[in-house]
Amino acid sequence: MTKPDTAEAGRPSALAAEQTIGVDPEAEGVPVAPVRRSQDDRWAANLAAARQFHAREGHLQPPRKHVEIVDGEEIKLGSFLDNTRRRAAKLLAERRADLDALDMRW
């Protein structure tokens, strides 16, 4: 009978723990940078969420904390629309037209 690999009595060593839980020590400490999306990509994702919400609900007035799921991604639609209303004067005409097509209340 073999004795388990232990550093102290009753405690598994780091190697045994790594093997048990599948930790790769080489991958540790390597920062994983989030994928940065362009403004156009973010606009497209938010617009897709707005279209999905409008098709389902018939309006574009979700609560500020509303989150819409589009293709498995959470989109903070309520915040997006509230912020867009506040910044309407700075919005490109094309983007304003996209939201006007969904009966956006300004």
C-alpha positions in Angstrom: 0.0 0.0 0.0 1.4 3.4 -1.0 1.2 6.5 1.0 -0.5 9.5 -0.6 1.8 12.4 -1.6 1.6 14.7 1.4 3.5 17.8 2.5 2.2 17.6 6.1 0.3 14.9 7.9 -3.2 14.8 6.4 -2.6 17.6 3.8 -2.0 16.9 0.1 1.1 18.5 -1.5 0.7 21.2 -4.1 1.6 18.7 -6.8 -1.1 16.3 -5.7 -3.7 19.1 -5.4 -2.8 20.4 -8.9 -3.2 16.9 -10.4 -6.5 16.4 -8.5 -8.2 19.6 -9.6 -6.5 19.9 -13.0 -4.6 23.2 -12.4 -1.9 23.9 -15.0 0.9 25.8 -13.2 2.2 27.2 -16.5 -1.1 28.8 -17.2 -1.3 30.4 -13.8 -0.3 34.0 -13.6 -0.9 34.6 -17.3 -3.4 37.4 -17.5 -6.4 36.9 -19.7 -7.3 40.2 -21.3 -11.0 40.8 -22.0 -11.8 41.1 -25.7 -12.1 44.8 -26.5 -15.0 45.6 -28.8 -15.2 48.7 -31.1 -17.9 51.3 -30.6 -19.6 50.0 -33.7 -19.6 46.4 -32.4 -21.1 47.6 -29.1 -23.7 49.6 -30.9 -24.6 46.6 -33.1 -25.0 44.4 -30.0 -27.1 47.0 -28.2 -29.3 47.6 -31.3 -29.8 43.8 -31.6 -31.0 43.7 -28.0 -33.3 46.7 -28.6 -34.8 45.0 -31.7 -35.3 41.7 -29.8 -37.0 43.5 -26.9 -39.2 45.6 -29.2 -40.3 42.5 -31.2 -41.3 40.7 -28.0 -42.8 43.6 -26.0 -44.0 46.0 -28.7 -42.3 49.0 -27.1 -38.8 50.3 -26.2 -39.2 51.3 -22.6 -37.5 48.7 -20.4 -36.6 49.5 -16.8 -33.1 50.9 -16.4 -31.9 47.7 -14.8 -33.3 45.4 -17.6 -30.8 43.0 -19.1 -31.6 41.4 -22.5 -30.0 38.1 -23.5 -28.9 38.1 -27.1 -27.0 35.0 -28.4 -26.1 34.0 -24.9 -24.6 37.5 -24.1 -26.1 39.7 -21.5 -26.8 43.2 -22.8 -27.7 46.0 -20.3 -30.4 47.3 -22.5 -32.1 49.5 -19.9 -28.9 51.4 -19.2 -28.0 51.7 -22.8 -31.4 53.2 -23.8 -31.4 55.6 -20.8 -27.9 56.8 -21.6 -28.7 57.1 -25.3 -31.7 59.3 -24.4 -29.6 61.5 -22.3 -27.0 61.9 -25.1 -29.4 62.2 -28.0 -28.0 65.5 -29.1 -24.6 63.8 -29.8 -26.0 60.8 -31.5 -25.2 60.2 -35.2 -28.3 60.7 -37.5 -28.0 57.1 -38.7 -28.0 55.7 -35.2 -31.0 57.9 -34.2 -32.8 56.6 -37.3 -32.1 53.0 -36.2 -33.8 53.7 -32.9 -36.6 55.8 -34.4 -37.5 52.8 -36.5 -38.2 51.0 -33.2 -40.5 53.8 -32.0 -37.9 55.1 -29.5 -39.3 57.7 -27.1 -36.9 60.5 -26.7 
